[in-house]
Structure formats: C-alpha cells, structure tokens
Amino acid sequence: MAETNTRNIGFEKQIWDAACVLRGNMDASEYKSVVLGLIFLKYISDRFETKYNELVAEGDGFEEDIDEYTSENIFFVPENARWSAISAAAHTPEIGTVIDDAMRSIEKENKKLKDVLPKNFARPELDKRRLGDVVDLFTNIQMVEHGSSKDILGNAYQYCLRKFAEQEGKLAGEFFTPECVVKTLVEVLQPFNGRVYDPCCGSGGMFVQSARFIENHSGNINRISVYGQDSNPTTWKLAQMNLAIRGIDADLGKFSADTFFDDRHPQLKADFIMANPPFNLSNWGADKLREDVRWAYGIPPAGNANFAWLQHMIWHLAPGGRIGMVLANGSLSSQSGGEGDIRRNMIDADLVDCIVAMPGQLFYTTQIPVSLWFLAKNKKQKGKTLFIDARKMGTMVSRKLRELTDGDIQKIASTYNAFVDGTQEEVKGFCAVATTQEIAKQDYILTPGRYVGIEEQEDDGEPFEEKMGRLTAELSELFAKSHELEAEIRKQLGAIGYEI
C-alpha cells in the first residue's frame, strides 16, 4: 500500500504525474477519460460515504435508501462501486474490470449519469499494476486538515484538464478555454443570480468559474441555474463530470447535439450567456438554415459561423440579459459575406456594450488573436460602447503561453464597471468610450486600437534642443562606425578575389 499522503499541496501534480505513468502508449485524448473518470469516481464515492456515515449514526436504517441521497443532490453509489471496493481490488489483475463494473452500476442507479461515465479501464493497453498505484494515490487523500474532497478533487480535475489541453494542442479547443479568459468574462458579467447559458460549453469551465465567483463573493450558488450544450460526445461527458464534482446542477441536454441544428434549450431566455465558440467555423450548415428566426440582424455567411454564434446568443438573451464571448479578431472588421452589415445592424440596435482586445498567446490551441465581446439587451450607457486595448497585458508563463494576472483581470473589470457607472475617463492607449455615431464614422469597425489611440509617452525632462543634439551626435558616431565596417568588408572580400 502506498504511504499515506496527508498534504494536498501539489496533489494535483501528483495525480498528473501518476497519469503520465499510466499513459503508456495511449494518446492523451484516450487516457484523459481514464484519469478524469477516476477523479470523478473518487469524488462521488467520498460524498456518498460522508452522507452514509451520517445516516448510520442516526440509527434509523436509512443508509441504503436512495432517496436520502438524491434529495440532497448526492449520487447514490452501489456497494460494488464504493471506493472501499475499488481500493481492495487495486492490486488484482481484475482492477480494470472492477472499475468498469462500478461505472455501470453508478449509471444504473443515477439516471442523470446514463451514458456519461467512462468504461474503458479493462482495455489491455492500460497497465493494471500502474492503475492500482493510482488507485492507492487516490485512496490516501486526507481531507481532515485541508478542506473537502470537492475542493481537492475539483481542483485536480481542472488541473488535469489544463494539462491535457497543453498536450493535445489544437484538439484542446474543443474542451478547454484558458482560465484567465473565462475569469475575465465572469468578473465583467458578475453572474450572481439568474439563468447562465453556454451554447458550446466544452468541459464546463464557464460554469465552474461562475460558481467560484459566487463563492468568492459570499453568494449562494443555488441562485443561478445552469444551461449548456456541446456537440462533441466526449466533451459533453467531461462537462457532466466536471460540474458534478463542483456540485453544480446543470441542464446540458439529454445528449450532445449541434447547437445550430438541434437546440436543446429552444425556449430559454438567459440572463447571462458566456461562450468561447469555435473560431471561424466553416461548413456549419448555413444553406439549410437561411430562413432561421435567429438571424434577426442578417444571414450569416456559410464560410464563417462567428455571426451565427453571436445571433444565436442574442436570440436566447432575456430582456435585461448580457453576453460575454470570445471571438477571433476578424469579426471586428470583416466585410465579407455580409458580416459588415450584420455588425452594423447590431451596433445600430445598441447591443454592443464593450470590446476588449486581448493579448496574443493565451490559447494552447491557436495563435489567432482574439477579442472579448460584451453585449447587452438593455445597456446602462445608451448609445455608447467601451473599448479596451489589453494587448500589452499578461505575463509569459512559458515560451509559448501567456496568462492574464488577477491584477490584469481586475483592471479590465473595474474599467468596465466605471464605464457602466459613467465615471470612466479615457486613458490613451488603453480605453476609450465611443458613441454609435463615432463608430459609424469608422465604418462600424470595432477594433479597439482605432478608438483608444496611442499611449502617451512620459516626458523624461530633457530639453528638446539638448535631446536632438545628443541624438544626432550618437547617430553621427554610428554612421562613422558603419563606414569603417563597410571598408573592412570590402578589404576582406578583395583579399579573396571579390571586388565590390
């Protein structure tokens, strides 16, 4: 048995390191479900066990009554699926089959999890000895001093999602949006209560961050209701597990489905919509949806779904609702396929509240520069739009990846809040407020750089005449040096028979 681990510091990394050992010859996309499935199984077993022990202590014999658990949004875990049974079989050749059977039993008793859980632990290419070691690692989590298993395992789930995103590159865009991007959307929108919707929810990061925001501000998570959808079956399952670990009761539809062709929430009018739709999606089926009621501002082009996503979300927005979404920068200025007309119609309808130009290298999946669009049905600042140029923000955390700091995110959010309150002053190179008429003069192009101008340079105190004298003297020295180098190069080439 592995040595008992009594610290949760670095526990996420321990799980990830164990997952890497487990991987063997499997692709990241394959063993992702193995690792995340184990985290989920341990989580629901821990929650069940806590409630089970409470019922045993009460002494009324209700510890096996499924209603006692479902009434508190706790999944009922059959005896063969409880972690004690998994742990006991950790170092047997049948451990993979034991886990698969446990997943099937849980699905049978909890209809909400039907066809959600992974059942691929018995596959031959998954090393059973290493699988047993990982089970040991999970068995030895100690929660007494370091918070609940929900916090520990929830953080581990999110950490592993991020690491898988790093490994899978472009494919990761289907299930993972960088946390700093999600957090920026959430901090601006502040979804304290109401209906929260994401029509392309991936692994559910928008919802998880919304729940964190509410908890951090001493709110009640039960004051929001969550709705989502995703077309990728694997990603849809990841989201179901991710939200269950966070204690978020969500309606993601009964199965994965294409949002444009099979809207699982056709009557929904949401208070908050947050999304990171696929960038510049082509061949999305525009020819079959030309008469769709959602295209109130113009028919989106077949070659790019950006304005189809925008209009789908506007259609689902409640009268006082707000949208925060990620879009490729091309949508700020494109005129092709009628996109310029759609954008103009949306601006004239006074829907565009704020545009934030984001720094590059935020995504594992693409180098395409992006912006955040914030739209509102009933803007506080009528006929005005806030532009923020955040391209210089962020810190490089690796050679390829940048992250916005909490300070960066708060600066963007506080700038937006000041705009809403009518107190935000223009900061050259960073933010500006433009009227609809001013935007019209720019041909309805929404690129923040057009409005915020160039950052004012600090005066260094050196008088102009002195500065010019110094700079021209330095330039003269550089010219002289360049002539010396030119002469030396001619001399060297001549010595080997090449005259210039």
PyMOL commands that set and color helices and strands:
alter all, ss='L'
color gray80, all
select helices_A, chain A and resi 11-23+28-58+66-70+79-81+83-88+95-109+111-113+128-139+149-174+179-189+205-216+221-223+233-245+286-288+306-315+329-332+336-348+406-421+436-441+449-452+464-495
alter helices_A, ss='H'
color red, helices_A
select strands_A, chain A and resi 194-198+224-228+250-251+270-275+317-328+352-357+370-376+384-389+395-396+402-403+431-435
alter strands_A, ss='S'
color yellow, strands_A
deselect
rebuild
show_as cartoon
